[in-house]
Amino acid sequence: MISPETPEAQPPAAPRICVVVPVFNHGQTVQHVVRRAKAQLPVIAVNDGSTDETAKLLAAETGITVITFPANEGKAAALGAGFGRARELGFTHAITIDADGQHSTTELDAFAEACRREPEAFIIGVRDLKKEGAPRQRRFSNAFSTFWFRFETGAALTDTQCGYRCYPLKALELLRVKAKRYAYELEVMVLAAWAGMPLVALPVTSDYRAPTSRLSHFQPWRDTVQISRAHSRLAMLAFCTPALLRRVIARGELSDLPRGQRFRAVWRHLFSEHTQTPGRLAAAVGLGLFCGIAPIWGWQMVVAALLAHRLRLNKAIALAASNISFPLAAPFILAAGLALGHYLHTGLVIEFSPKDAARQIPVYIGEWFVGSVVLAALVGALGMLAAYLAATLWRGQAAASKASPAAARGGKP
């Protein structure tokens, strides 16, 4: 029973949803799209510097909010302006729909219903491009983007370029999106996934048969190149940075820190991922040492990073350990591999100095190769054992130091 002094918990407010329509030279279709959309939800139309009759048609339309750019600034800018006006008007969510008439406004109800069920989620429209007869270049561009999106996030979406979406505006404000034009919509999804925000796929239809369906201003080659650049940056971040660090980057929390704290935060995240147990930390050390000594010279760091990624080991530790073959140590490692291989093959000790290793290796290439692999395995195993013992000892001391103050407080004064 709730006491009179205890205020009853209020249910969360229902989402306030509007429709944002970015428009650029869609005079043939924009009136049809806007009129059907405003019959269901409030509409904000953003005229992105249109040079046809779009401005006149929007001005004549009653019951909608219109934002006009004097010159074309791209879809990212149009969406940003629409989202900003939506916040000013008190809306919590914005459904975006293209003005070219490809999307059916009858599906706005499905987006609104999905939004009310999961108000924290980004609702992503997913099309069946092959079934609906989309141009081949568009299907290729979408398949390319979808592949890299999955690599960057681990999330499986079959359509990453559909403009029919519902954005939670409060969550969108937290994301630090850098991409422009069509790449903006891609980066929003990637950063949302990194930040731990839910992405919900919603099947939608598109009409590519009508003549007006070709009014989309997506340029397959130009915009695919732009999207590829965004994917290159995001894929590199996804591969090189731990999940917790990606979450911080996506939310912009890292850039808000002073430089010293930022460096410490990056360092801590890089060297803490996948080190929950001494065994996993030691495995990363052993892997790096093996790759640094193995006969893959020139590729040690690349192979160490790829294997660590595949085995879910700490990449920073593996890369650091792989640098055992730094220039000053390289002649001794080469010589040790050749000496060990020669001994394993003949039972004899080869006599030469480390500086002669480069000259002798082509003569005994097979022996050097075998010896280097065996040496890499031995050093990797020893390094793994040493790292395991050190990590176990350090964790034990850390646990004891935490327990000591608690025991002291529990003792008699």
C-alpha positions, 0 to 999 in steps of 0.5 A: 500500500502506498502511504499518503506521503509517498508520491505514486510513480508516474508512468512514462510520458507517451512519445510525441512523434513527428515526421521529418521530410528532407526535400530537394527538387521533389516538386512532382511528389512532395505534395503527395507525400506531405499531405498523406503524412500530415493526415497521420502525424505533424510534419516538418519539411526541410527544403534543402535548396530546391530550384524547382517548384518545391518551395512554392508547393510547400508554402501553399501547404497548410498545417506543416512546418517548413524549413528552407535552405538558400542552397543545397547542403545535403541530406545530413544537414537537412535531417539535422535541421529537422531534428533540431526544430522537432526538439524545439517543438517538444517532439521526442521522436522523429520519423524520417521519410524520403520525399521521392514517393518510394515509401508508403505513408500508410506505414507511418502507423507501424513506425509510430506503434513500434516507437511506442513499444520501444521508445529507446530504440532506433527503428530502421526500415528494411526493404527487399530491394531485389523483390521490389526491383531496385536498380542493380547499382543501388542493390550493390551499394546497399549490400556493400554497406550492409557487409561493413556495417556488420563487421563494425557492429556485429549487428545483422541488418539486411538494409542499411540505406533506407531513409524510412526510420524513427529516431529517438531525439534524446538518444540522437543528441548523445551521438557524435556523428561526423559524416555528411550527406548520405553517410550520416544515416549510416554513421548514426546506426553504427554509433548507436550500436556502439553506444549500446542503443537498441536497433529494431528492424521494421519491414517496409515496402518501396515502389521502384516501378513508378517513373517518379521513383527515380527522383532519388538524388542518391548517386550510386558511384559518388555516394558509394565512395563517400559511404566507403570513406565513412566505412573505412574510418568506422571499420578501423575504429571497430578493429583497433578499439575495444568495445568499451572505448567505442562506446565512449567515443560514440557518446562523445565522452572522450572528447570532453575529457582533459588531454591527460585524462583522455590519454589515461582513459584510452590507455586503460581501455586498450589494455583492459579488454579481454583480460578478465582472467590471468589466463586470457591476459597470458594468452595475449602475451604468448600470442604476441611473442610467438608472432614476433619471433615466427618466420613472418617478418614484416607481418608480425604485427598484422598477424598478431592483431588479426589472430587476437581479434579472431581469438578475442584476446587483447590486441594491444597486449598482443601487438606490444609483445610482438615487438620483441623483434625490434631492430636491435634484437632482430639479428639475435632472434634470426641467429637463434632460430638458425642455430636451433633449426640446424641443431634439430636437423643435424645434432650439431651446433653451427658456429657463426655470429649474429651479424652473419645470420642474414648471410647464412639463412638463405643457405639453410633456409629450411633449417632456419624456418623450422628453428624459428617456429620452434623458438617462437613456440618456446618463447611464447610458452615461457612468456605466457607462463611468466605473464600468468604467474605475474598476473595471478600474483598481482591480482592476489596482492590487489585483492589482499590490499582491498581486504586489509582495510575492511579487516582493520575496520572490523577489528578492535580499536 
